């Protein structure tokens, strides 16, 4: 029984972190801006070049805005700040806006289509 308590003590000690945790110096919003800064691709909207964050880097909340039709909120998140003002001036149609999003996806090598989901298992399952 003494061996079991020694083994348990060793396992507990192994799980204890050896390094102290460091508090982050930036807020989540600042980290998000740092991550997005300088990572833009260019796509065309109404004949004008717009800098947009590639779809692979979009936050889930941004994608939700797009799906819900909140185009202004979505644009404010993914467009370069200077280009957001241009977007407001251009006042694109929904078709023009969606063409921009599709072009951005194509340029970044991403597809915005629906996912097929996981592949079905090739193993047969037996009912009991």
Secondary structure, DSSP 4 states (H G I P E B T S, - for coil): -HHHHHHHHHHHHHHS-SS-----SS-HHHHHHHHHTT-EEEEEETTEEEEEE-GGG--HHHHHHHHHT-HHHHHHHHB-HHHHHHHHHH---HHHHHHHHHHHHHHHT---SPP--SPPPSS-----
